Amino acid sequence: MTDREKTPSGALGRLAELPRARLFHAPTHLEFMPNLTAACGGKRALYVKRDDLTDMAFGGNKVRQLEFYLGEAQAQGADTVLITGAVQSNFARLTAAGARKLGMESHIQWEERVAKQDPRYRNSGNVLIERILGATLHSYPLGEDETGADRRLGEIAEELRQAGRKPYVIPLAPGHAPLGALGYVVAARELLQQITAAELAVDGIVVASGSGATHAGLLFGLRALGSSIPVTGICVRRDAAAQGPRITQRCAEIAELLQIKNRVAVEDVVVTDAFLAPGYGRASEEVLDAIRLAARTEALMLDPVYSGKTMAGFVSTARQAEGEGALIFIHTGGTPGIFAYEDDLTA
Ligand SMILES: *Cc1c(COP(=O)(O)O)cnc(C)c1O
C-alpha cells in the first residue's frame, strides 16, 4: 500500500483533482422514517437519504452528477451545455438549471422514449421548468436510439461551434468517462460519515439503477472506503440481465478515471428488475401503491419513473423476513415528474 492509499482522501485517488462545480450544500439529510418503518412490520429501521433536496430547481441525484460535468464544462471555457434525454428527463431539467447558475446557456434534446401523448407529459413537470429556465429545446423523433440521439446532439453542438459558441456535450452513452458517477463516489463518503456519526448498523442500501451512474458511483465509493454494506439497484430502464454488466463496466471505468483499484467484486453488483414492468417511464399498480404509502406515512413525494419504483423495491426488502439492520433508501428526486404523470397518479 502506498502512502497515498493510506490517507482517507487518497482512498479515492484523483477525485479531489478533477474539476467540480459546487451546486448544492452537503450533506443532504439522512432521515429516520418511523411511520414507514411501522408500516413495513417494524423489524428494520428505515432511513431515507434526501438527495431529492439537493437545493437547485427541485433537486435530485443529477445535481451531484452535474457537479463534475459542469465542472469540466467550466474548465474548458464552455458557454453552452447540451444534453439529450426522455421528454420528462430530470437530468435535462437540472442541466438547464445548473447551466444558468454557472452563467451558461443550455440546449436540450427530447427523445420519444415513452409512448405518452398526454399534454401534461409534454408540457408540465420538467418541461415547464426547462421553459421557465429558458433552455433551447430540440426534438429527436426516435425512441430507444442512444447512438442516433448522441449523433444528432453532436450535430447541434457543431452548429453552435460554427456560430461562435463554445458548446459542451454531456456524454451519457456507454464508452464515455463516467464523470457523473463521481458525484455518487462523493455521496458514498458523505453517507458513510453520517452512518458512523449516527452509530447505525446498516445492512442494506436501495437505489435506482438507470444509466447506472448513481448505483455504480455509490457502490464503488463504499467499497473503495472499506464499507461492505450491500447495495441493491432497482432497474428503472433495462432488465437485470442488461443492467448488471453495465454496472460492473461502470465501476471499472470509475477505477480508471480515479486511477485506483476497483474493489467492487462481481457479486457486489446486485440488481433486480422486479419493479420495472410495464417498462421505462410507466408505473405498475405496485409502484403506485408504494408512492401512496411513502406519501401517506412520511409525506415523501416520489415519481412513477424512478423513485417510486425504487420505493417499491425498498418496501419489499423491508418486509422480507431475513435481516435485522437498518435499511437506507436513496431518494434520487424526480418530484416534478408527478405533475406530468397526473393521469397515472389519479387513476
Ligand atoms: C436519472 C434518475 C435516476 C437514475 O439515476 P442513474 O444515475 O441514471 O442510474 C433515478 N432517479 C431519478 C429521479 C433520476 O432522475
The ligand as an SDF file (V2000), in Angstrom:
LIG
                    3D

 15 15  0  0  0  0  0  0  0  0999 V2000
  -31.7750    9.7400  -13.5700 C   0  0  0  0  0  0  0  0  0  0  0  0
  -32.5340    9.3720  -12.3860 C   0  0  0  0  0  0  0  0  0  0  0  0
  -32.3200    8.1430  -11.7470 C   0  0  0  0  0  0  0  0  0  0  0  0
  -31.3480    7.1350  -12.2600 C   0  0  0  0  0  0  0  0  0  0  0  0
  -30.0260    7.5310  -11.9950 O   0  0  0  0  0  0  0  0  0  0  0  0
  -28.8460    6.9580  -12.8690 P   0  0  0  0  0  0  0  0  0  0  0  0
  -27.6360    7.5940  -12.3030 O   0  0  0  0  0  0  0  0  0  0  0  0
  -29.0970    7.3630  -14.2960 O   0  0  0  0  0  0  0  0  0  0  0  0
  -28.8690    5.4890  -12.7490 O   0  0  0  0  0  0  0  0  0  0  0  0
  -33.0320    7.8840  -10.5960 C   0  0  0  0  0  0  0  0  0  0  0  0
  -33.9340    8.7510  -10.1020 N   0  0  0  0  0  0  0  0  0  0  0  0
  -34.1670    9.9280  -10.6930 C   0  0  0  0  0  0  0  0  0  0  0  0
  -35.2010   10.8070  -10.0980 C   0  0  0  0  0  0  0  0  0  0  0  0
  -33.4800   10.2760  -11.8580 C   0  0  0  0  0  0  0  0  0  0  0  0
  -33.7390   11.4590  -12.4230 O   0  0  0  0  0  0  0  0  0  0  0  0
  1  2  1  0
  2  3  1  0
  2 14  2  0
  3  4  1  0
  3 10  2  0
  4  5  1  0
  5  6  1  0
  6  7  2  0
  6  8  1  0
  6  9  1  0
 10 11  1  0
 11 12  2  0
 12 13  1  0
 12 14  1  0
 14 15  1  0
M  END
$$$$
